[in-house]
C-alpha cells in the first residue's frame, strides 16, 4: 500500500500553503516545547500551579477509581484466604500465642519507659495528622516517582510535609493544589532521607535509586556493620520527618552501605496521613544558603 | 435490488439512505481519545518501576500511522500541552517530543512512500524508544544505570502494545465514520 496522497498537494496553491504552514507551526511547536522544557528544568515549580489545577480537576475520578481498586483488592484477599485455611489457622494460633507473650512484655517496657520519662521530665505528645486522605494516583508512565494524594491546601497541607501510611514513611509533599497534592515518593532518585538503624545509632542516608530500591549510604565510613534484615527508621535529622518511623529493610550489603526495600509500598497503601513538619525551623534552616545566614 | 443483495444500499458504516456521517463525531474522536490516553496512567499506582506505557503518546502514534492525514502536523502543541499536565515529566516535554515525533513521521513517509503494517510498527518502535530514552534523560531525576534497566519492561510493553493500539484506533475510526440518521 502506498501512503495516502495527503502530503502531495497538487497544483492547488491553497493546499500547498496549508501544508507548508502546518510544517512551520509544528516546527515552532517543537521550539516552544524545547523552551518550556528548558525553563521547567531549571525552575521545576514554575508550572506547578497549572498541574495541580489539572489534578484537582480529575481528582473526583481518581478518588473513585482508588476506592474501587482497594475494594477489589479486599475481595481478592478474602478469596485467597480460603486457600489452605486449616494449616494457616494453626500457624496463626501459634503466632498469636507468641504475640500475646510479646505484648505483655511490651506493656512492661512501656510502663518502665513512662516511669523513666517521668523521671527525666520529658513529655510524650502524639502528633495529630494534618489530613488523612487516599493515595489517588501516580505518574505511572514516567521515570519519576510521584503520587497524588486527595488532600490539598484547603485541608491545610503545605509543601514539605511528610506523608506516612500505617506501615511507615511514604514520601514528602512536593506541590499542593486546592484538593490534591503531589507526593515525592521515597523511591524517586531525587529523594534523600536521613535514617538510622532501628536497634542502634548507625546513621545513614536512604536515597531512591529509581528502580524501586533504596540505596543506604552510611555517613561514617569504615567497617560496614550492616546485615541483611536490618530495619531502618527515620532519624529526625533535617527536621522534616519525625524520628522513629519505619522506612526500609536492608536486602543486600554493599561497600558503603547497602540496598534496602521500602517497608511501606505505596502500591499496597490505601489511606495515608499527612503530618506536620517535625521541626519547621530546622527544615527552613537547612534550605537557607550559608551566605544568607552569615549576612543576617 | 435488496432481494439480490441486502447490503446494496449500505457501506461499511451503515445504510446510505437517510443516514450520514456526523461532522462533530468525525472530528472530535481523535481529539478526545488521545487526551484520555494521557490521563489513563494516573489511575494506576505502580511505584517500583515505570511500567505503564505512555498511552497518550501511543494513541497519537496510532492515529497518525493508522489514519495519516487526519491529524494536522501541529497537533503536538495542544495535545502535548494537555499531556504535560499529567505525565510527571518537566513541563514542555510532551510538546517538544510529540512535535518532533510527528515531524519525524513526515520525514519517514517522504523517504519510504510504500507502506505496510510492519513498517508502521518499526517506525512506532523507533519513536517509542526515542521518547522513553529522552524521557529518562530529561525527567529531572538523576539518570543512573539502575533506572535505565528499570525502563526496559516499560519499553518492551509499549512496543508490544502498539498493534493493539492500532486495532483500537481503527475501531474508533469506524465509530468515527458511523452514519447517523439525518432529517
Interface residues (C-beta under 8 A of the other chain):
Chain A: X1 X2 X3 X4 X6 X7 X22 X23 X25 X26 X27 X29 X30 X32 X33 X34 X35 X36 X37 X38 X39 X40 X41 X44 X46 X47 X50 X51 X54 X55 X58 X61 X62 X65 X66 X69 X135 X137 X138 X139 X140 X141 X142 X143 X144 X145 X146 X147 X148 X185 X187 X188 X189 X190 X209 X210 X211 X212 X213 X265 X266 X267
Chain B: X39 X41 X42 X43 X44 X45 X46 X47 X48 X49 X50 X51 X52 X53 X54 X55 X68 X69 X72 X73 X74 X76 X77 X80 X84 X85 X86 X87 X88 X89 X90 X91 X92 X93 X94 X95 X96 X97 X98 X99 X100 X102 X103 X106 X109 X110 X113 X114 X115 X116 X135 X136 X138 X139 X140 X141 X142 X144 X146 X147 X149 X150 X151 X154
